[in-house]
Amino acid sequence: MNDTQLFERYDWTVEPADAGERIDKFVAMQNEDWSRSQVQIWIKEGRVSVNGEPVKSNYKLAADDEITLRVPPPKEMEIVPEPMPLDIVYEDADVIVVNKPRGLVVHPAPGHYSGTLVNGLLAHCKDLSGINGVLRPGIVHRIDKDTSGLLMVAKNDKAHVSLARQLKEHSVNRKYVAIVHGVIPHEMGTIDAPIGRDPKNRQQMAVVFENSKPAVTHFVVLERFKAFTLVELKLETGRTHQIRVHMKYIGYPLAGDPKYGPKNTLELDGQALHAKTLGFDHPRTGERLEFEAPLPQDLLDVIHQLRQA
């Protein structure tokens, strides 16, 4: 196998709406694990091409440009513990439940080897499970960078196996609160639609019926506003970007969502989505544990503004 086969390739075709955007900004927006500075390094290294030719970071895109990125394989590296303030909701010898703030990346990835939740957890406690490898110790499931709320982390391999099994069996109780565009007329509903890679944009997920996995989301309307709705969502499955994809699919995309929502939206740093409830059986004792995280202040402020509108 030669070196080029180790690289992960990404391809995009520029839509008219993105014409005039800088290449470094455009590429960084395609994956929340990529920082703009990391993309600029890749551009300098010649890993980004437009219509088959290398470009500079300040290249302005034109409609129908064909962009290719070849991401080098991740470095096997030691993740450095970094002290940071963590909102620990629960902790014992087997598991940690943390209330993650919006904007914090969960685990290291290309472009984000430091400043992640995992870096902070390693400074907080030395014992995290090793099942997911050097870059994701202890991480059983993840929530998106700009989604706030509850996340469970395994402190040893036995706990990791138990929590992962509960996720697979759909016995983990995961409820979210979101603000979506539009006024949903129904009081509740269930979205049962399979999710896979979007064939038109490989950096997004979509409801597709080939090369996809089953996905089920239940929702209940909490409050209606003039042009938005506050909803509670319960995950039955846990596909990548599931809530964001499903709500877009039924015509009520998440407010503030830069990937799946409209550009004209509420002023938020990312999608209006909060992991409010997390319940699971303790991996050692079997005791049922249930935790709640209050809505962050930025979402409370937005809800207040919507009520005044």
Summary of the structure (lengths in Angstrom):
residues: 309
radius of gyration: 20.2
end to end distance: 60.4
largest distance: 61.6
contacts: 974
relative contact order: 0.13
helix: 20%
strand: 32%
